[in-house]
Amino acid sequence: MSTELILIFPFVLLLLSIALMPFINEKWWHKNYPYVSVILAVAVFLYYLFSGKFSDVLHSIEEYVSFITLLFSLFVVSGGISFKIKGKASPLKNVALLATGAVIANLFGTTGAAMLLIRPYLSSNEYHFRPFHLIFFIFIVCNVGGSLLPIGDPPLFLGYIKGIPFFWITSHMLPFWLLVNIYLLILFYFLDRNNFKKASLKMQEEVEEKGEEIQYGGFQNIIPLGIIIGAVFITKPLFLREAVMLLAVLLSYKITPKNIYKTNNFNLEPIKEVAILFIGIFITMVPAISYLSGHAKSLGLTSVDGFYWGCGLLTSFLDNAPAYLNFLAMAMANQGLDINSASDVGRFTLSGEQFITAISVSSVFFGAMTYIGNGPNFMAKSIAEHKIRRVKIPNFVEYMYYSFLILLPFYFILWLLFF
């Protein structure tokens, strides 16, 4: 076996561990995932350090810093905003909340929007909650909603870091964003209307006795949020963008009343797990990207169709961020371009427009196919399990039943229409 293929093994092992270990032995994984991620990352890091190719892995580390700083900033700022709904969650109110989530996911990121809205959404639907309530929240807020701006979803931000213009993403993703969200919101409305009619009168009376009320706080965090969004446009010098974002986080922490963090049950555990796992992903994927860039044609990936479905498959069962980077690298390599060259990426936005669009759509939308396709999915599931006791939350296979039935046919239609 060649050295190239041996070097890919840590990347594959890490992704398989992330996908399977929480279901094989959740306790062991929760305790040991930092060691797995770091050990595999160090193995690849040392190879590049002593092989004279250190610049390749150094470039990936720089991208990781940008990536995790944005996620951390949005996570903390959204944690300083409290939003509660009391009263009866009618189908139209639920649709309005999900549509709001689809919009703000582009500003807070899918992680921030999901953490901001999941608790009020669950509370307001507690008396007539059904599994499809969580399923559609994950579909819309945790995934497809954040496809208009680079800060909306991790893959798009990585593309922006590589050199894809900020509003290029908006102009090319808008038709897909509208179609999928409208489809999901209409379908959800009819499912929820039917469910709401079946809810017992006693349950509805209990809700109505409490009255209708919306409580909110921490909206002063709009200021640090604006700073973070503005900082995205900073490109030079290196890490100035990230320094500004961290200053915005500090400002947010200073101006946010501590009772809001308590109300939101805010802690850093979710973002800590993402940070540890993704340092492993970003380092171990360096040889994988290098291999795919050099062997894209021999692997038979040359058409837009192949990139749409291939990236979608990898996204569904592994994670959307590395899937995006790997397939973008392959698409560019087919035209003799280097993903690590900003000028090459700029040229590819013209010559490979359809490829970038197909990869962007599949990496964001197919992230909703499983609990592990995108980080916020599993976080939303975990919160629902603790919040809703009387209804069983769908397991990994049950969730896929919904996603294959609802999403896959529509993704097939998108493929027929656009690719």
Order of alpha helices (4+ residues) and beta strands (2+ residues): alpha-alpha-alpha-beta-alpha-alpha-alpha-alpha-alpha-beta-alpha-alpha-alpha-alpha-alpha-alpha-alpha-alpha-alpha-alpha
